[in-house]
Amino acid sequence: MIRCVMVTDGDQRSALAITRSLGRAGHRVIVCASREKSLAGASRYAAERVVVPCPLDNPSAFADAITDATRRFSAEVLLPISEAALRAILPRRDSVCPCVLPFAGAETFAAVSDKSRVLDAASRLGIGVPRQCVLQSISDLAAATANLHFPVVVKPARSVADAGSSRLKFGAAHAGDHPALDKVIGDIPSEAYPILVQERVVGAGIGVFLLLWDGEVRALLRRDSTVLS
């Protein structure tokens, strides 16, 4: 059965891969992006291209535009690609009905997107995690990191954080000593907190990705890498 599928974040490589895969399978793919010419939108498998606001700059306007587009094109399935897009759309999933949004609810997604909560859950299940400390503010730095060994990795608990009516995206940084850590922490805005400071782990890395539906594993992908840091 041919479906009309709407894919967001057209400039993401993952959006391009999804567009190609769905297009080759015969589905009609509508690509949404914050600019007219996007990576996935340039694919020959993109049936239509829609310009929408950036989900980071204006999450509310982005959700409004996606809702309108699902109705305009009678989209049957909506696939938000980025964390920013999911955070904007999931709390308003009723607005895109009857279009299917094949993701967990907003609260569940918020929980699994919180690195601190995920690591706590891993520890309770007996899964090894790096030694770390959690900074609620910059004033916690000296006391919290006193017993950590360098080098360390600094990352926000959430990759996408609220900043008024917009959102900010943050990545990870490395610090080899206390002066470098002070500089890294000093460059992080208050919206990024809480911050995780973890001892760096170097070695073989294995990533396992699962697609589950109603508790049943429908697909499994394992990816090995030689270095994890």
N, C-alpha and C positions, 0 to 999 in steps of 0.2 A: 504494500500500500504506500503510495506516494504521500509524504507529509510536507507541510509548509513549516519550516523551522527557522526561527529567528536567533541569530548569533550576535552577541554584543562584543565590544572591545576589538573591533576589526583590525587594529594595529598589533595585536598580540599574535605571536607565531602559533600559539595553540588555537587561536580562532581560525587561522589559515588552514591548519591541519584538519580541524573539524569541518570547515567549509568544503574542503576537497573531499573528505571522506563521505560526508552526507551527499554531496553533489554526485559523486561517482555512483552512489547507491540509488540515485534517481530522485532524491528529494529536492524540493524547491527551497533554496537557502536565501534568507534575507539577512544581509550583513549591516550591523549598526556600528558607527564609529563617530568620534568627535571631530573628524574632518572628512571632507568629501572623498579624497583619495586615500584609502587605507590599504594595508597589506592584504587582508582577506578580501576586501572589496574589489581588489584588482584581479582576483581569481576568476577564471572563466566559469567557475561553478557558482558564483554569486549571481543570483537571479535579479536581486534588487539591492540598492545601497541607500541607507538612511543616515542622515547626519543628526546626531543627538548631542546634548550637552555632556561634558565630561563628568563621570560619576564622582570624581574627587572634588572638582571645583564647585559643582552644584548637584548634590545627590538627589534632592527633591525634584528639580527640573529634569534630571536624567530619568527618574522613575516615571514622571508624567509623560515624557516623550516616548519611552519604551511601551508604556501602557497604550498610548495612542497608536503606535505603530503596530502592535499586535492586533488591534481591532481593525486598522486600516487594511492590513494584508491578510486578515483572518488566519493568523499564525496559530498552528496547533501545538507547537512546542517552543518554549523559550529557553535558551541556554546562555545565562550570564557567565562570562568567562573569568573576569577578574574578581578579587576579593571586594574591591570597591563597588563593582556592579552588583554583586550578590548582597552586600550590606544595604544597598539602596533599594533593591527589588524585593528581597525576601519578606520584610515587614509589611509589604503591600501586595502580597501574592494574590489576594482576593480580587484585586483590581484588574488582573490580567485574565481571569477566568472567562471562558472555559479553556483558555490556553494552558497547557500543562507545563509546570515549572518543576522539573525532576530533581529537586534538592530537598534537604532536610529543612525544618522550620528555622525561623530567625534565631530563636534562643539556642537551639542545638548548634547552629552554625557559629554563633558567637562563642560558644563554649569550646568547640574544637579549633577555633581560630586563635584562642588564647594560649600562647606557648607555655605560660606558667602553669595553667590548669592541666594541660596535656602532660607536662613533665611530672606534676604531682600524681596524676593518674598512673603514669608509667611506673613511678616509684612504688606505689601501692600494689602494683601487679608484679613487682619483682623484676622490672626491666631496668637495666643500668642506665643512668643519666649522668651528664657531666656535673662535677661540683659547681655550684653556682650560688649567687646571692641575688636578691631582688631589691632594687632601689625604688622606693615610692616617690622620692624626690632627690635632688642633688645633694641635700644635706646628709643623706644616708651613706654617701660614698665611702668616707674614711673608715667608719666602723664596720660596714658590711663587707668590704673587700680586704680587711686586714689579714685574713687567713687563706686567701686565694693565692695560687701560684701562677705566675706569668709564663707564657702569653695567655691572654684572655680574649674572648669574643663578647662583644657588646651588642645586644639586640633588644628592641622593644618587645614587650609581651604581645602586643598586637601590631601587625605590619601596617594596618590602616587605622588611624585614630581620628576621633572627632576634633574639629577645630572651629567651633561656632557653627555656621551654616555650611561649612565645607569640611573636607577631610584631608588629612595628610598621610603620605605613604613613607615608610621608613625601612631601611635595610640594615644589615649587620656591618660591624666594623671590628677591626682587630687592634689590640694594644699590647706592646711587648714589655712595657714597664709602667710604673706609676705616673711619670710625667705624661706619657702618651695616653694613658687612661684618663687623666685629668683633662687633657685637650679634647679627647673624643666625647666625654661626658659633657664638657662645657659647650660643645657645639650642638647638643641635642635639645630641641625645644621642650617646654614643659608639657605640651600635649602628648608627647611620646611616652610618658610614664604610665605604668611602671616599666622599669628597664631591667633586663636580665644581664648579669655579668657572669659568664661561664668560663671555666678553664677549658682551653682548647684541646680537642681530642684529635689525634692524627692516627690514621690507620685505614684499613679497608672499610668501605661503606657499602651498605646494601639498602636500596629503597624498595619498599613493597607498596603497590598501589592496588586498591580493591574497588570494584564496583559492586555495591550491595543493593538489593531491592527486596523489601519486606524481610530483611534478615538473611537473605540467601545470596551467596557470592555468585555473581553472574560473570565476572571477568577478573583476572588477576594478572598484574604486570610486575615483574621483578627487574630492578635495574642495579647493576653492580658498578662501583667506581673504585679506583685504586687509592684515592686519598680523600679523607673526610676531615675538614678542619673548620 
